[in-house]
Amino acid sequence: MRRLRIAIVTPGFVADREEPGLAAVVDLVERLALVHDCQVVALRHPPARPPYTVAGATVRTIGAGSEAGPLGRSAVLARGVRAVLRLHRRRPIDLVHALWGDEAGAVAAVSARLVRRPSMVSFLGGELARIPDIGYGAALGVGGRWTVATALRLGDVVTAGSSTLRDSVRERGPRGTVALLPLGVDVTLFRPAEEPRPGPPTILFVGSLEPVKDPAAALRTFAAVARDRRDLRLTIVGDGGLRRSLEDVSAELGVVGRVAFLGQLPRVRMPEVYRSASLLLVTSRHEGQSMVAVEAAATGLPVVGTRVGILPDLGDAALTVRIGDEDGLAAAVARVLDDAELATRMGAAARATAVARFDLDRTAAEVLATYDDLVTRGGARDRRS
């Protein structure tokens, strides 16, 4: 495999390797940069600054921030395309890869077409989602629908992080190959505990405290299950706009003192947080993949949650219910807590699935193989399983 020059277009990127929030994306870029010359074009965040190096990649920031509306979106797209064209003029690029399929996807697909290079668009989140009551999803707006449609129409390969999202992508009839290619996790860092976990039984919620994650449902589910389990605890990791209201909800439910709000934690602490829990609870209304479920699985933690993202892909490692079914969530959580043999089997299945399907080395190798296919053979192997 010869060394390629790859333009990676993304809505944002980290300014520091240990900055929280994009760990799985940064891990992937770092693996890719070991093999290829990776040039990251960050459209909105961080603010504009001179090029810098992080995770082995050179990062160029557009600094569009919160520019919104048709004019703002047009400016972001135009500036992103110009940035890729400038990279190509300085030294020809071999391929353009978008991480996220709306603005980044449109920029990557259009600029690749202009320089006559192949493009790859990875759908990772809410690009196809439309949830009006919480204002979530790119499909809510004309601009979001246009950028996604452009990426699907022009992209040579479109990837998705879960079979749920892959199926949604296929329904849109993209021109190029559709591949199931999730973000991976370092299974040597996220690994099961060597000794049994001490302390009281604990439900773990990890995610931004925003409506799409529905953390209030996690609190209500916990309260329902904890009614007859006085030693049960809930740990909430993450921060966001709902933090204060969630504290009020915990008071209304009478579970203050049994719920710990830990805020956003450094990535280095997360493996131990997973290992200290009895199960992971996912209450999201939408997930493109759900990296927290992947990380939990890698540590051998049973997963209970709504049928979103990769949760259905976890098989025996997860119990899933329809979105919004809080009674079903409570019943599933109680079932895992009350059946030690089931919890053990789910934990073993979780670890095995993570190692077999979500190991970072494997998923990065799949991306590298797709690059090679696109550049050297003008196509991609059909990874549709």
Secondary structure, 3 states (H helix, E strand, C coil): CCCCEEEEEEEECCCCCCCCCCHHHHHHHHHHHCCCEEEEEEEEECCCCCCEEECCEEEEECCCCCCCHHHHHHHHHHHHHHHHHHHHHHCCCCEEEEECCCHHHHHHHHHHHHHCCCEEEEECCCCCCCEHHHCECHHHCHHHHHHHHHHHHHCCEEEECCHHHHHHHHHCCCCCEEEECCCCECCCCCCCCCCCCCCCCEEEEECCCCHHHCHHHHHHHHHHHHCCCCCCEEEEECCCCCHHHHHHHHHHCCCCCCEEEEECCCHHHHHHHHHCCCEEEECCCCCCCCHHHHHHHHCCCCEEEECCCCHHHHHHHEEEECCCCHHHHHHHHHHHHHCHHHHHHHHHHHHHHHHHHCEHHHHHHHHHHHHHHHHHHCCCCCCCC
